[in-house]
Amino acid sequence: MWWGVLSLLSWVPLQAALLTMETITVEEGQTLTLKCATSLTQDASLQWLAPSGFTIFLNQHPALKSSKYQLLHHSATELSIRVPNVTLQDEGVYKCLHYESSVRTKKQVRVIVLVTPFKPTVEALVLRRQNGEKHVVLKCSTERSKPPPQITWLLGRDMEIYGGLHHEFETDGKTCNTTSTLIVHSYGKNSTVHCIIRHRGLQGRKLVAPFRFEDLVADQETASDAPEHSSLSSQAPQEPTSEVSMMGNSSIQEVDEEEEEHVTQDPDLATEASAQYIGLEKRKSGILLLILVSFLIFILFIIVQLFIMKLRKAHMIWKKESEISEQTLESYRSRSNNEETSSQENKSQTSQSKHCMNYITRLYSGAKTKRKENAQHWKLEGKNSRVPESIV
């Protein structure tokens, strides 16, 4: 029994290791076909699971009320389904489950959906300097591709180079818009540049967008022949010229030197000249930011100093008031003590005077009583004896 359990536990990871992941790459809009086959068994069932984990088909029975998934074939040993018009939401891992005495994963398929890019467009931007020099910035852009495409520039017939590449992903995080830039300092009238796009979904094919400098020269000559336009641009160099469309997929635009600084701030201009301009702008912005921060710190320092001075003044006033209150309290206490001592002395003096008066009154009353007694005694003695004549 234990041997059977151990063999079963060892068989599960071994089966998972032996189960290989099949990868299918399909372009957006095409049809995806999934096939699951097994050996002939009785009372067995096959089931396809979507990448979300929901059941698509269990044998010939659909589990989802949707016409997106279609049944191609069902038998005791095979279950094949079809997904027409594939989108990015159909990307993921599909699983085929085999139900017999136990449930096991029969097949796993990883589906990768490719999104081919649109036909590229080429734009030309002419940058002028005060010394009369000009250079042209070519920008080739394409929209919505997965994975990001490869963009190169073909100069003449046999020179293919890379430009500055920039990818901007959309909100879904899968498709992106790609732009490549190239700066041309000198060119001939009959020169032509081709923007070439390569992608896995193109299956070896290329998307090419040409740009002829002949059209650029003709546009500049037309602009020079217009005196009103040239005088207007010389008087107001800050106003850009209008954009001229060419061949339906390219455009030309001229910018003076004052606007060149704004153009060089574009992150797509990943060349040496544009890097120098961007570095200069970053230095200027950094100096201005440093000056602004220093000024703010100075203002904050002054505010803190004023607050400290005000706090010190309030502390001094509070200290003086506390000293005055302490002095008045001490004087009040001393006055109350003096009044208490004086009242106690007055009380002692009055008590002493009262004692003296009582003593005097007692003495006076005692003397008076003695006099009365002596007088009565004398009267009694006068009745009983005679008074000598000589005394009379």
HELIX and SHEET records of a PDB file:
HELIX    1   1 TRP A    2  LEU A   18  1                                  17    
HELIX    2   2 LEU A   88  ASP A   90  5                                   3    
HELIX    3   3 ARG A  200  LEU A  202  5                                   3    
HELIX    4   4 PHE A  213  ASP A  225  1                                  13    
HELIX    5   5 PRO A  227  GLN A  235  1                                   9    
HELIX    6   6 GLU A  257  THR A  264  1                                   8    
HELIX    7   7 GLU A  272  ASN A  384  1                                 113    
SHEET    1   A 6 MET A  21  GLU A  27  0                                        
SHEET    2   A 6 VAL A 103  LEU A 114  1                                        
SHEET    3   A 6 GLY A  92  TYR A  99 -1                                        
SHEET    4   A 6 SER A  45  LEU A  49 -1                                        
SHEET    5   A 6 THR A  55  LEU A  58 -1                                        
SHEET    6   A 6 HIS A  61  PRO A  62 -1                                        
SHEET    1   B 3 LEU A  32  ALA A  37  0                                        
SHEET    2   B 3 GLU A  78  VAL A  83 -1                                        
SHEET    3   B 3 GLN A  70  HIS A  74 -1                                        
SHEET    1   C 6 GLY A 164  PHE A 169  0                                        
SHEET    2   C 6 CYS A 176  VAL A 184 -1                                        
SHEET    3   C 6 LYS A 134  SER A 145 -1                                        
SHEET    4   C 6 THR A 121  ARG A 128 -1                                        
SHEET    5   C 6 SER A 250  VAL A 255  1                                        
SHEET    6   C 6 VAL A 244  MET A 246 -1                                        
SHEET    1   D 4 MET A 159  ILE A 161  0                                        
SHEET    2   D 4 GLN A 150  LEU A 155 -1                                        
SHEET    3   D 4 THR A 192  ARG A 198 -1                                        
SHEET    4   D 4 LYS A 206  ARG A 212 -1                                        
END                                                                             
